[in-house]
Amino acid sequence: MLLNAGACQLLDQRDNVGFSPLAYATHAKCLEAVRLLVEADCALHVRGSFSLAGDFRVAFTSDILFEATQRSSFEIVKYLVEALSDRRKRLATIALQHLPCKARQFLDLSGDTVLDADALLVAELLAKHDVAVPSSLHVPDDWKTIYHLLVNFLTRIDQSITLKGCAELFYNAGFRDVHRVDDRNKSLLMMNILTYLDTSSPKEVAQFYLWLISKGLRLDHKSLRLTELGEQVPHLPAALHVSRALIGCIGRHQVEASDRLSETPWPERLEDEEVCILLRMLVDETVTDDCICACSLHGCSALTEILKTTGSWVHWLESHYPGVDRGAARHILNYLIRWLDRAKTDTWEGFTTDVIRFMTFQRLLLTHTCCTWTEGYIFGDFVIFNDEDRDNIREEESEDLTQLESLMEEFEEAFNELKLPLPEFLEQYWEPTMAEVMQPGEVDEDSAAKIAELGVVLQPIQTPNRGPTLPTIRRFRPRGTKDLSSSSGSVQTPTTSGHKHRRRNSC
């Protein structure tokens, strides 16, 4: 009735909060009202500001389609995707009719696919050539592709709306720019999906990534970073982004079940078929980033990122749930290693060494100098560690780094001689060895005073409770350090009185 009465000029009018009539129709899940407004050519992208408190106002670009994925129904999302597809075709037609051949020679306006990654460029070219474009065809200034709307994919009222489901809707509607990369060569696999806020299950997240991979996106595809000289160099493979997002999602589900931590709900997340498939692909992906850190000999791989992200969740659980037994929380990492050991293929010969090295690095409380994750509400990314800070840390921890290499020499020889599966080796040899290494020594008062003058506070270090029934194997030192004067078969067991103190930021 309002439209028939001439209210078309109010189609995009927003209220004090910033919502348009289409936004309200979408939130109300009223498909008929949505259809009437869209057919009247209302805007799908609303640009403006809204008030958070008092006079404080925030500029924003609200996308009705994104809002629909959060608060509306699957039917309305599908309708809006088709409506956007139709409008992009109209925009392409205007460009074909009015832009000179030279201006559109690098644009695909054939109509075989829907204008998406180049939509903003087309809109800018039309404006540059003074071609009038209806406001309903407006393209937001920050538009990349329709798939980038999923960066903000958080809570959903309609649980039938999933990441993969949305992606398939986009693709089937003609939006085919899944292979396009940004100015830093980042693919859609590198989108910062906020899995720590999203209600998507690990299975749904894995399904989305597998869908992208099925379209030809590669886990070994590398983004670029700028050096201090302004040069672009290969930086970080997509596999690290996927690993962080997937394990982060699994960790969030574990946090939700933290009151039942001892019941081990976490491993169940690894039994979903899609999660298994994706994790196997990640474990076998050996391409690394360009960081320099002693936690790995070759830069961080997807496996390293899986272990780091899992360790971060374990640390979070231990710090936020002090009543939870440390061993109960640590079962998360132990189970993951068992699972990864079963899932790996023969393509990664260094799997065992990589896991043992990472675990030893962590237990020695060494400082990571890997690429660090910078968190943002919408965009987050891995940033290369500062060279000067890295060199200072490695110099300060040089003795412990030497100890790391010595232990790795021992562990590699022991693993080859004992021929135990990796999980059993970690439990029966590595764990008791590290408990011995980390046994704190005594510090006299004079030494403690001198250390305090340097600003270092000595604190007792807790070692994991391995339980009274843990089987152990006696240590031996590699390469001829056995006590030959001992009786046959006996082994010299060294002790350590090293002092462990502060560490900056073990992941």
C-alpha positions, -999 to +999 in steps of 0.1 A: +000+000+000+028+025+009+046+018-024+014+022-044+008+055-025+041+069-038+064+061-009+092+049-032+114+079-022+115+064+013+127+030+002+162+036+015+153+059+044+170+048+076+159+052+112+179+065+141+197+032+145+206+030+108+183+003+096+165+006+063+130-009+055+146-038+038+167-045+069+136-047+090+118-069+064+149-092+064+150-094+102+113-102+103+118-130+079+090-117+057+099-129+022+069-111+006+079-077+021+116-083+010+104-091-025+082-060-028+111-037-016+137-054-039+113-052-069+109-015-062+147-012-066+157-005-030+194-006-021+211-038-010+241-019+004+233+009+029+260+034+037+258+057+068+263+059+105+245+050+137+246+060+174+261+037+199+258+060+230+248+096+232+265+117+205+291+091+197+285+079+161+302+052+141+305+052+104+296+019+087+286+001+055+258-023+062+253-051+037+217-064+038+228-097+024+253-102+053+226-092+078+203-118+062+228-146+068+229-138+105+193-130+113+170-142+085+160-174+067+176-194+040+149-186+016+155-148+020+193-152+017+187-172-016+164-145-029+188-117-021+217-134-037+197-138-069+187-101-066+223-090-063+232-112-093+205-095-114+218-060-103+254-068-112+242-079-146+225-046-150+257-028-140+277-048-165+252-039-192+255-002-184+293-005-186+291-022-220+269+005-233+287+036-220+324+028-213+348+032-242+365+000-255+399+011-240+384+014-205+368-020-205+393-041-224+406-058-193+371-064-178+351-096-183+316-082-192+306-111-214+278-122-192+291-157-187+297-149-150+283-122-127+304-091-120+320-095-086+357-089-080+357-061-107+324-046-096+340-017-077+364-010-105+335-009-130+315+015-107+346+038-104+351+038-142+315+047-148+318+076-123+350+087-139+332+089-173+302+107-158+278+078-164+247+080-142+241+048-123+210+040-102+216+041-064+203+005-063+235-006-082+258+011-057+290-010-049+305-005-014+339+012-013+354-018+005+339-045-017+362-074-027+340-104-036+307-117-024+326-145-006+343-120+016+310-113+033+316-146+051+345-131+070+319-117+094+300-150+095+291-152+132+258-162+148+228-176+128+192-178+136+186-202+108+210-231+114+205-244+078+226-214+067+262-226+067+295-213+053+295-239+025+258-234+018+263-197+013+293-203-009+273-227-031+245-202-033+269-175-045+286-198-070+253-211-085+240-176-089+270-168-112+295-154-087+326-174-099+355-152-088+367-177-062+402-177-076+408-140-073+435-128-049+440-094-033+469-070-035+489-092-012+481-124-032+458-137-005+432-162-016+398-170-001+415-197+019+433-170+038+401-151+049+401-144+086+370-164+095+362-156+131+358-192+143+363-181+179+330-162+177+312-182+150+286-208+160+297-230+131+308-265+141+343-278+131+325-300+106+309-270+089+342-251+088+359-281+073+332-284+047+337-248+036+374-251+032+371-284+013+346-267-010+371-240-018+398-266-024+374-285-047+372-253-068+410-254-073+423-232-044+456-246-031+469-250+004+505-242-007+495-209-023+516-182-006+507-146+003+532-118-002+547-094+023+566-062+019+602-061+031+619-030+046+632-022+011+596-023-003+600-056-021+573-082-022+585-116-012+566-149-007+554-151+029+528-175+042+510-205+027+472-208+029+476-240+049+486-220+080+455-199+079+433-229+074+450-248+103+445-218+127+409-214+118+400-251+120+418-258+153+405-225+167+370-237+160+376-271+176+391-253+206+361-231+210+339-261+211+361-275+238+358-243+258+320-247+256+324-281+271+350-271+296+328-281+326+330-317+312+367-315+303+375-348+319+349-365+298+371-358+267+345-343+243+372-327+223+385-358+204+349-364+191+354-333+169+382-351+151+359-380+141+338-360+116+346-372+081+352-337+067+375-327+097+395-359+092+399-353+055+410-317+059+434-324+088+450-352+067+456-327+039+471-302+063+494-327+080+507-337+046+512-301+034+549-294+039+552-259+025+563-235+052+564-198+058+596-176+059+599-172+096+630-181+117+623-199+149+639-227+168+606-245+172+611-257+136+641-262+114+624-251+082+599-224+091+563-230+103+542-256+084+506-264+089+516-290+114+535-264+134+505-241+134+482-269+144+504-276+174+508-239+183+471-232+181+462-263+202+488-253+228+473-218+230+439-233+237+454-256+264+470-226+280+437-207+278+418-236+295+444-239+322+444-201+330+407-196+329+397-228+346+422-232+375+401-259+390+407-282+360+435-307+365+465-298+344+468-333+331+431-333+321+436-302+300+468-315+285+450-346+271+439-323+243+474-320+228+482-356+236+451-369+218+458-346+188+493-360+184+480-396+185+454-387+159+480-369+137+504-398+140+476-421+126+465-396+099+499-388+084+510-404+052+545-414+041+549-381+022+562-364+053+593-381+065+601-355+091+568-357+109+582-373+141+611-350+144+589-319+139+565-330+166+593-339+191+611-307+184+581-285+189+571-303+222+607-299+235+608-262+225+576-257+244+587-276+275+620-257+277+598-225+278+617-209+249+603-179+232+587-182+197+601-159+170+577-172+144+553-150+125+529-136+150+491-134+146+477-098+148+441-100+157+415-077+142+377-078+145+374-082+107+409-087+094+438-105+111+470-117+097+504-133+103+532-107+107+569-115+103+588-112+136+610-081+140+646-091+130+663-071+159+639-085+185+644-120+172+682-117+173+681-104+208+659-132+220+680-159+204+712-144+219+696-142+254+684-178+251+715-192+234+723-216+262+688-230+262+688-232+224+720-252+227+703-275+252+674-279+227+698-291+200+715-315+224+681-329+235+670-333+199+701-353+191+693-376+221+657-379+212+663-387+176+688-415+184+665-429+212+635-429+189+654-448+162+667-473+187+636-479+207+613-481+176+582-471+196+552-454+180+554-416+185+527-414+212+543-441+233+578-426+228+566-393+241+549-409+271+576-434+281+608-416+271+603-380+263+581-371+292+603-385+320+634-370+303+619-335+301+607-338+337+643-345+347+656-317+326+631-292+340+637-301+376+646-267+392+678-263+411+684-244+443+696-208+441+715-193+471+706-159+484+735-140+468+727-154+434+690-147+438+698-110+448+720-106+417+694-121+395+667-098+410+689-067+402+685-077+365+647-075+369+642-113+367+618-129+391+625-166+398+594-187+401+589-224+407+581-243+375+554-269+376+559-301+356+529-321+344+516-348+367+523-380+348+505-402+373+519-430+394+515-458+368+533-442+338+559-467+323+593-451+317+625-460+299+658-450+314+676-422+297+708-426+277+731-400+262+737-404+225+770-409+206+793-426+232+784-409+264+775-441+282+795-450+313+817-478+300+829-486+335+794-496+345+782-531+344+769-545+311+736-530+301+737-502+327+733-466+316+746-434+331+717-411+340+728-374+341+711-348+363+707-311+358+707-282+381+699-256+355+678-226+367+646-217+347+633-182+350+612-158+329+602-163+293+584-138+271+557-153+251+557-190+245+527-197+223 
